[in-house]
Amino acid sequence: MNEEYEEYVVKIAGELNLKAKQVQATEALLNDGATVPFIARYRKEATGTLDEVAITAIRDRFAQLKDLDRRRESILKSLEDTGKLTDELKKKIIAAEMMAVLEDIYLPYRPKRRTRATIAREKGLEPLARLIFEQNEIDLPEEAAHFIDSEKGVASQEDALAGARDIIAEWINEDQQARTKIRDLFVSKGVFRSKIVSGKEEEGLKYRDYFHWEEPAGTAPSHRILAMRRGEKDGFLILRVTPPEEEAISLLEALFVKGEGAAPDQVKMSVQDGYKRLLSPSIETEIRLITKKRADEKAVNVFAENLRQLLLASPLGQKSVLAIDPGFRTGCKVVCLDRQGSLVHTDVIYPHQSNGGSAKDAEKVATLCERYRIEAIAIGNGTASRETEAFVRRIKLPQQIQIVIVNESGASVYSASEVAREEFPDQDVTVRGSVSIGRRLMDPLAELVKIDPKSIGVGQYQHDVDQNALKQSLDDVVISCVNAVGVEVNTASTQLLQYISGLGPQLARNIVAYRNEHGPLTSREKLKKVPKLGPKAFEQAAGFLRIRDGENPLDRSAVHPESYHIVDAMAKDIGCSVLELMQNEEMRKKIDMAKFVTDSVGMPTLLDIVNELTKPGRDPREKFEAFSFVEGVEKIEDVVPGMELPGIVTNVTAFGAFVDIGVHQDGLVHISQLSNRFVKDPNEVVKVHQKVSVTVLEVDLQRRRISLSMKSSGKVSTK
């Protein structure tokens, strides 16, 4: 382990309050190609039972430190190449632990574009600047007169002094101590100020909250920072972030001005110019980037948490489903899916047209339900959703058929995607969208992985945040969710399989091609016959792939094949088969786990194994429960203040939660209305897809806004 790596380990261990050996072991596993879910699930002894959050934090912090060191090496090379590197400067650069500090050290030596200070130096005014900056007793007019040179463009004493001040202003801007103090002032006392661009009041009405707005930059919430920046980007707002100017200049004068006199007066003028023209804009840019990064992190975290809740929403399971994509003028597209989610029938009904077709359409739906043994009806929550639901509920269908409104966000994106075209090359987008609605009811996770997470509709300013950070975070969430649930290898789509630890798109395609050619895999061991699926991929993936009716009963569990010999030994020790061990609780109670502890297998893994034997392949998601909106409240005009309504949380943001109450317009429960107690983070109270009871506070028909409260009823479902 080299010295640099050791420093990383010690630093990260201290920051994350972990033991150095935990950090070292985790990084070694990551470097060896292990995934976060695999390490968290199957390498607990090595990491000291670190969870996915801690493992991800270690991974990301190593990446940040490596980026810092790459920049450090680049700066050292640049200084060495230009002959500016001294031992003292090298020590400073090596000691810098933050990117901002590193850049401050390098700033005076960076290749510069032609500045006012550069021009002054070309006129030979740097000696005068040094003389003034020393602030000794001098005859300033006489000294300045020595530098008058019409050929160089210095026509007067004032020309000479102005050029000297330009040079001093640049020195002040590049001074590391000055930049640190001003940066600290921006952080502690910087204020966001936004105002409307003159003449844009009507066009930029959606930003009216920020027409004349100011608040401390250090405490400004994520959503307001991103909203102001978007308003600025769209050309409606002027946005600045600055501290009190007098205090900033006073700080700089204390650093650079020595007493009274002609030379100190010139330095004072340089301080004011240097701050206003150079230092303030430079640090303002930094602070804007810092606050943007902070806002991005919060928004990305909110999005990631919402996505996790949506992906892990309760699945209906393998049921025959009739799915309806509602519509008025163009009718409702109907599809029937079998228990595996395969399309078996398509149709169109027109229940909302006044041509007397409703009875005929009702008969058609009833016939389809009987013919395809339908067990549930999924209705998209778009236009005509509630009207379609009312129509279906009037049909005399078997009581056991559940009727469920399904959030269809992203279904249109899927229907036009390459994935959908591959699945249904002979069907149009309306059929594909309806299939997506039905499958989302059966298994939200399996269907939603086919859609770009940004299109699912649970984010906050997702197009304004750092797209690389957002993608990394959302990919982590999808991978975490897919591996937490596990995948049935013989029925999973390519899109679902590719998120399994160790696989990826190509191996996922290879698995599907292999099972299409050779039939269902009968054991995990057969995975090794899939082209290009080598030992490393098998190690990473096998525990997360299920084979429900496999030759080995452990193949349907999350017990990793590398531990099968342990289960065999347990069964042998108490005189039963592995299957009996899985089926008989009394047998499992006889296991003396201490017997099976080895140098590589400790109690955490053994406990996981026994728990898995109890409920092999158990789906960690909640059991599905049907939900119904209130009848008769189907459009925003039906909503009246004071109503208490059931709803489903569709999005959680930093400022509150949006709730679908069945009127095609989500209502907002502001953070102040989420609970009778103070709430700092809405995710403490509600989650996406949670069922809640809300009270209507206000309805703004003109702006199509509904204000809701969860305070008065206090009724919150835990599902």
BELCOR-V14534 format. One line per field, one symbol per residue. ss: DSSP state (a for helix, b for strand, c for the rest). A space follows every 50 residues. Layout:
BEGIN
ss=???
END
This chain:
BEGIN
ss=ccaaaaaaaaaaaaaacccaaaaaaaaaaaaccccaaaaaaacaaaaccc caaaaaaaaaaaaaaaaaaaaaaaaaaaaaacccccaaaaaaaaacccaa aaaaaaaccccccccaaaaaaacccaaaaaaaaacccccaaaaaacccba aacbccaaaaaaaaaaaaaaaaaacaaaaaaaaaaaaaacbbbbbbcccc ccccaaaaaacbbbbbcccccaaaaaaaaaaaacccbbbbbbccaaaaaa aaaaaacccccaaaaaaaaaaaaaaaaaaaaaaaaaaaaaaaaaaaaaaa aaaaaaaaaaacccccccccbbbbbccccccbbbbbbcccccbbbbbbbc cccccccaaaaaaaaaaaaaaccccbbbbbccccaaaaaaaaaacccccc cbbbbbccccaaaaaccaaaaaacccccaaaaaaaaaaaaaacaaaaacc ccaaacccccccccccaaaaaaaaaaaaaaaaaaacbbcccccaaaaccc ccccaaaaaaaaaaaaaacccccaaaaaacccccaaaaaaaaaabbcccc ccaaaaccccaaaaaaaaaaaaaacccaaaaaacaaaaacccaaaacccc ccaaaaaaaaaaaacccccccccccccccccccccaaacccccbbbbbbb bbbccbbbbbccccccbbbbaaaccccccccaaaccccccbbbbbbbbbb ccccbbbbbccccccbccc
END
